[in-house]
Amino acid sequence: MSTAIFYHAGCPVCVGAEQLVADAIDHQKYTVEVVHLGEQPERIAEAAAAGVQSVPALLLNGQAFHINFGAALGDLKPA
């Protein structure tokens, strides 16, 4: 089974996208992992390396899909 990773920052745009997109994925084919980058900032570099430029984003089969626009990835890096 493949893994789909949904990256977000907890903003209303991200939460809405999580509810609609992540829940719509075929759970027979994909395990969905939700990563809240505001709570897990150590995973920002991982998201960036995967091609994520903004959140909310879905990483599916190694390809980043950007959904709407909540925040640029660079805005989430701790000071």
LINWOFEN-V326646 format. One record per backbone hydrogen bond with DSSP energy under -1.0 kcal/mol. NH is the residue of the N-H (numbers start at 1). CO is the residue of the C=O. Records with the same first field share a line. If there is no record, write none. Layout:
NH: CO, CO
//
This chain:
2: 29
4: 31
5: 59
6: 33
7: 57
8: 35
15: 11
16: 12
17: 13
18: 14
19: 15
20: 16
21: 17
23: 18
29: 26
30: 26
31: 2
33: 4
35: 6
37: 8
40: 36
43: 40
44: 41
47: 43
48: 44
49: 45
50: 46
51: 48
52: 47
55: 71
57: 7
58: 65
59: 5
60: 63
63: 60
65: 58
67: 56
70: 55
71: 55
73: 53
75: 72
76: 73
//
